[in-house]
Amino acid sequence: MTNRAIVVGMAATFIGLTALLLVAGVVVSPVLLAVAVPFAVVAYFLWYHASGRLRDRVQREAAGAGPSERARARQRARAAEHRRSAYRSAGATDGGFGRGGARSAAGGRGGPGDPRDRAPPASGMSEREAYETLGLDRTADSEAIRSAYRERAKRLHPDGADGDEAAFKELNKAYELLTD
């Protein structure tokens, strides 16, 4: 016996039970009419499946949704690659942040001539310095800024193993400047 024959048999059984409940509902009690409704619904769906119409409908909807779903998958893949490349470039330009690398005596990220080691101007951190602190270029969008901030914040948080409170405060200041 094939699966289709089983489904057809089940549909016939539910159709028979629905008919029996409808007759009993008219003759005996109207409550049985309410019980007949779920049986009728199940019988309809079993017939819809057995006739092959359900399969055809699913295939039509899958074909219609295909290109846009594929486009969304490509977009997700490009975004993931962008995050990976941003993380790789952030790790390469951070000069030892959170990686156990050597740090300069000035608490630093780079050498003694690094502009980020100087005290910030009276007005605070410049936008260029904020991008450098996050390890990003000036063309980075808000998602890249947020992603770079989160990655560095995980490494620099004072409660972490490689935590650095001063660097974490500077990171927060840079993030606030760029997101305001």
C-alpha positions in Angstrom: 0.0 0.0 0.0 1.4 3.4 -1.0 1.4 6.6 1.1 -1.1 8.1 -1.2 -3.5 5.2 -0.7 -3.2 5.5 3.1 -4.0 9.3 2.9 -6.9 8.6 0.6 -8.2 6.0 3.1 -7.8 8.4 6.0 -9.6 11.1 4.1 -12.5 8.8 3.3 -12.7 7.8 7.0 -12.8 11.4 8.2 -15.4 12.2 5.5 -17.6 9.3 6.7 -17.2 10.4 10.4 -18.1 14.0 9.4 -21.2 12.8 7.6 -22.2 10.6 10.6 -21.7 13.5 13.0 -23.7 15.9 10.9 -26.6 13.5 10.7 -26.4 12.8 14.5 -26.1 16.6 15.1 -29.4 17.2 13.3 -31.2 14.2 14.8 -29.8 13.9 18.3 -28.1 17.1 19.6 -26.7 20.3 17.9 -23.5 19.9 20.0 -22.5 17.1 17.6 -22.5 19.7 14.8 -19.7 21.5 16.6 -17.8 18.3 16.9 -18.2 17.6 13.2 -16.4 20.8 12.2 -12.9 19.7 13.1 -13.5 16.3 11.4 -14.5 18.2 8.3 -11.4 20.4 8.4 -9.1 17.4 8.7 -11.0 15.6 5.9 -10.5 18.6 3.6 -6.7 18.8 4.3 -6.2 15.1 3.8 -8.1 15.3 0.5 -6.1 18.3 -0.5 -2.9 16.4 0.2 -4.0 13.2 -1.5 -5.1 15.0 -4.6 -1.6 16.4 -5.1 -2.7 20.0 -4.9 -0.8 20.7 -1.7 2.4 19.6 -3.3 1.8 21.7 -6.4 1.0 24.8 -4.2 4.1 24.3 -2.1 6.2 24.0 -5.3 4.7 27.1 -6.8 5.3 29.2 -3.7 8.9 27.8 -3.4 9.6 28.8 -7.0 8.1 32.3 -6.4 10.1 32.8 -3.2 13.3 31.3 -4.7 15.1 34.3 -6.2 14.4 36.7 -3.3 15.4 34.1 -0.8 18.6 33.4 -2.7 19.3 37.1 -2.8 18.8 37.4 1.0 21.2 34.4 1.5 23.8 36.2 -0.7 23.3 39.4 1.3 23.8 37.5 4.6 26.9 35.9 3.2 28.3 39.3 2.1 27.6 40.8 5.5 29.3 37.9 7.3 32.3 38.3 5.0 32.4 42.0 5.7 32.3 41.4 9.5 35.1 38.9 9.2 37.3 41.2 7.1 36.6 44.1 9.5 37.5 42.0 12.4 40.7 40.9 10.7 41.7 44.4 9.8 40.8 45.6 13.3 43.0 42.9 14.8 45.9 43.9 12.5 45.7 47.6 13.3 45.1 47.6 17.0 48.8 47.2 17.9 48.4 44.6 20.5 45.0 45.5 22.1 43.8 42.5 24.0 46.1 40.1 22.2 48.8 39.9 24.8 51.1 41.9 22.6 53.7 44.4 23.9 52.4 47.7 24.9 54.4 50.9 25.2 55.1 52.5 28.5 52.7 55.3 27.7 49.9 52.8 28.0 49.9 52.6 24.4 48.6 51.3 21.3 51.5 52.2 19.0 54.9 53.7 19.5 55.6 56.9 21.4 54.9 59.0 18.3 51.4 57.6 17.9 48.9 60.5 17.9 46.5 58.4 20.0 49.0 58.4 22.8 48.8 62.2 23.2 46.3 63.8 25.6 43.0 64.5 23.8 42.4 68.2 22.9 40.3 70.3 25.2 37.2 69.7 23.1 37.7 65.9 23.4 38.6 63.2 20.9 38.5 64.1 17.2 36.5 62.0 14.8 39.7 60.8 13.1 41.1 59.6 16.5 37.8 57.9 17.2 37.9 55.9 14.0 41.5 55.0 14.7 40.6 53.9 18.2 38.0 51.6 16.7 40.4 50.5 14.0 38.1 51.6 11.2 38.4 53.8 8.2 36.2 56.9 7.8 33.9 55.2 5.3 32.7 52.6 7.9 28.9 52.5 8.4 27.1 52.4 11.7 26.9 48.5 11.7 30.7 48.3 11.2 31.2 50.8 14.0 28.9 48.9 16.3 30.6 45.5 15.4 34.1 46.8 15.9 33.1 48.4 19.2 31.6 45.2 20.5 34.6 43.1 19.5 37.1 45.5 21.2 34.9 46.0 24.2 34.9 42.3 24.8 38.7 42.3 24.9 39.2 45.5 26.8 36.5 45.3 29.4 38.0 45.8 32.9 36.3 42.6 34.2 38.0 40.5 31.4 41.4 38.7 31.5 43.1 41.3 29.3 41.0 44.2 30.7 42.4 47.7 30.5 40.2 50.3 32.1 41.8 53.4 30.5 41.7 51.9 27.0 38.1 50.8 27.6 37.1 54.3 28.6 38.8 55.7 25.5 36.9 53.1 23.4 33.6 54.1 24.9 34.4 57.8 24.3 35.2 57.0 20.6 32.0 55.0 20.2 29.9 57.7 21.7 31.5 60.3 19.4 30.8 58.3 16.3 27.2 57.2 17.2 26.0 60.6 18.3 
